[in-house]
Amino acid sequence: MKKWKILARHRIAKDIVISESINLENEERRFVATICGWRNWKLWKGNPQEIEIEKIVDQAKAIKARILSGDQDIFFLQQGY
């Protein structure tokens, strides 16, 4: 049985799609993004009552801005929740 189920895909801006998933065992939520075609940017994971959507969206937009500016270091940063 799958542990995570996708609840929604949010298209928040051009070239940014955030996938919202739920852990079927403990109802934890996670948000990962596809930004400018680059997949699996880990944005947030935790208790659904602690979600701060604005921060998640701002984080995705900041990653997009760095990609578009040509900042190659963004691809080598430690990713995690």
C-alpha positions as CSV (number, residue, x, y, z in Angstrom):
1,M,0.0,0.0,0.0
2,K,1.2,3.5,-0.8
3,K,2.2,5.6,2.1
4,W,1.6,9.0,0.5
5,K,-1.4,10.2,-1.5
6,I,-1.4,13.3,-3.6
7,L,-4.3,15.6,-2.6
8,A,-3.8,18.5,-5.0
9,R,-1.5,20.1,-7.5
10,H,-1.4,23.9,-7.1
11,R,-0.3,25.9,-10.1
12,I,0.6,29.1,-8.2
13,A,2.6,30.9,-10.9
14,K,4.1,30.3,-14.4
15,D,6.5,27.4,-14.1
16,I,5.7,26.5,-10.5
17,V,3.5,23.6,-9.6
18,I,3.3,22.6,-5.9
19,S,2.0,19.1,-5.1
20,E,0.3,18.6,-1.7
21,S,0.4,15.1,-0.3
22,I,-0.9,13.3,2.8
23,N,0.7,10.5,4.7
24,L,-2.0,7.8,4.9
25,E,-0.6,6.5,8.2
26,N,-0.4,9.6,10.3
27,E,-2.1,12.3,8.2
28,E,1.2,14.4,8.0
29,R,1.3,16.7,5.0
30,R,4.1,17.5,2.6
31,F,4.6,20.0,-0.2
32,V,7.0,19.4,-3.1
33,A,7.4,21.5,-6.2
34,T,8.2,21.3,-9.8
35,I,9.9,24.6,-10.7
36,C,11.0,25.5,-14.2
37,G,10.8,21.8,-15.1
38,W,13.0,20.8,-12.2
39,R,11.2,18.3,-10.0
40,N,11.1,17.3,-6.3
41,W,12.0,20.6,-4.6
42,K,11.1,19.8,-0.9
43,L,9.3,22.8,0.5
44,W,7.6,21.6,3.7
45,K,6.5,18.6,5.7
46,G,4.7,18.4,9.0
47,N,1.5,18.7,11.0
48,P,-1.4,20.1,8.9
49,Q,-2.4,22.6,11.6
50,E,1.1,24.2,11.3
51,I,0.9,24.9,7.5
52,E,1.9,28.4,6.5
53,I,0.9,28.5,2.8
54,E,2.4,32.0,2.2
55,K,5.9,30.8,3.3
56,I,5.7,27.7,1.1
57,V,4.7,29.8,-1.9
58,D,7.4,32.4,-1.1
59,Q,10.0,29.6,-0.9
60,A,9.0,28.2,-4.3
61,K,9.1,31.7,-5.9
62,A,12.6,32.3,-4.4
63,I,13.9,29.1,-5.9
64,K,12.4,30.1,-9.3
65,A,14.1,33.5,-9.1
66,R,17.5,31.9,-8.4
67,I,17.1,29.4,-11.2
68,L,16.1,32.2,-13.7
69,S,19.0,34.4,-12.5
70,G,21.4,31.6,-13.5
71,D,22.5,30.8,-9.9
72,Q,23.8,27.2,-10.3
73,D,24.4,26.9,-6.6
74,I,20.7,26.3,-6.0
75,F,21.0,22.9,-7.5
76,F,23.7,21.9,-5.0
77,L,22.1,23.0,-1.8
78,Q,21.1,20.4,0.7
79,Q,17.4,19.7,0.3
80,G,15.2,18.6,3.0
81,Y,12.2,19.4,5.1
